[in-house]
C-alpha cells in the first residue's frame, strides 16, 4: 500500500498564521496604536503638562516607529522573524510602563522611543510580512482577516485602558497588559511564526489550491528605474501618508475631545465603536472586492467615507446628538482600509520582487509622515486643565476641518497614480 505524502494530508498552515497574526495585531494596535490617545489624556490629567508637549511625545512614538519599520526586512534577515516579534513586544511593554510612571518630560520621551520602536514589529508591515509568504491570490482575504485583529484591538483596548487606569491605576494597568502581551507573543513566535511554507513543504494559498491560485497575482515586469521616479510608487506613498496623517492626527485627540461631551466611559465605548466599524469596512473590502477591481478607486471610496465622517464631526459642534455618532461610524469604516489597502495596491501594480521593497517603504513613509500628526493637530487645540479635567474650547472644529482637507488630498493622490 502506498502512503500519501505528509504534505498531502497536512492541513494548510497558512490559516494558522492568519489566526496567530490576528491575535498579534490585537495587542499591537490595542497597545501601540489605540493606546497613545488614552495615554495622552491620562498623562495630561496626571501631570498637568501641556497637551502640545504630550502630543509631541505621541509624535516621537510614531516617528521612531517609522525608522524601525523601514529597517524591518533587514532586521528579519539578521535576527529572525520570531526574535524580532518578541523583541518588539518587550520594548512596547517597557515603553508603556514608562508612559505610566514618567515624572519628567525627558522620561516621557524616552518611554515613547521604546514603545514606538516596539509596536511596529506588531504593526502593518509586520502583519504583511508574516502573511505574504503564505498567500498570493487569497492575500486580500487573509490580510483582511489578520488586520481585523487591529480593529478588534481598538474595540477591546480603548475602553479597557480607561477601565483599568481608573480602577487600578496607570502603572499597574501597564504592568498587567504588558506582561500578558509578551507572554502571548512569545508563544505565537515559538509555535507559529517560526514556521515557513518551505519548512512544511507547502505552497502559497495551500497545496490543495488550484494551480491558477499558486501563480503570482500579477505579471508586471520589475521596475528598472528608481522607485523614487515611479509615479505609481510616489502617488501610493503620498496617498498612504496623507490618509494616515489625517486619521492618526484625529484619532490621537478624538478620545480627549469626546470626554467632555460623552464622559470617559462612553467616550471609550465610542472609540471601540469606531473600530467595530473598521472591522466591518475592512471585511467588506477583503471579501467583496473582485480580484480585477481598481484598488485605488476602492481606497478613494474608503477615504471619501472618512471625509464625510470628519464633516459630520464639524456639524455636531461638540453636541452628543446623532450626527456625532454617525460621524464616528463613518470615520471608523475607513480606519482599517487606510492600512490594509496600500499593500494590496502594491501587490497588483508591482512585480513580486518590487512589491517586497515597496510595502515596507510606503509603510515607513506613511508612518514618518503621520508621526507628526498628533503634535501638529495638537497645535490646533485650545485646552484648559481644571482639577485634572481636560476641556477643549471650540469642540475641535479646526481638527475636524484639517482632517477633511487632508483626506481629500489623499484621494487626489490615489487618483493621480491610476493608469499607465
Secondary structure, DSSP 8 states (H G I E B T S, - for coil): -----HHHHS--THHHHHHHHHHHHHHHHHHHTSHHHHHHHHHHHHH---HHHHHHHHHHHHHHHHHHHHTHHHHHHHH-HHHHHHHHHHHHHHHHHHHHH--SHHHHHHHHHHHHHHHGGGSHHHHHHHHHTT-STTHHHHHHHHHHHHHHHHHHHHHHHHHHHHHT-HHHHHHHHHHHHHHHHHHHIIIIIT--HHHHT--TT-TTS-HHHHS-S-------S-GGG-HHHHHHHHHHHHHHHHHHHHHHHHHHHHHHHH-HHHHHHHHHHHHHHHHHHHHHHHHHS-TTS-HHHHHHHHHHHHHHHHHHHHHHTT--SHHHHHHHHHHHHTTTHHHHHHHHHHHHHS-HHHHHHHHHHHHHHHHHHHTTHHHHHHTT--EEEETTEEEEGGGGHHHHHHHHHHHHHHHHHHHHT---
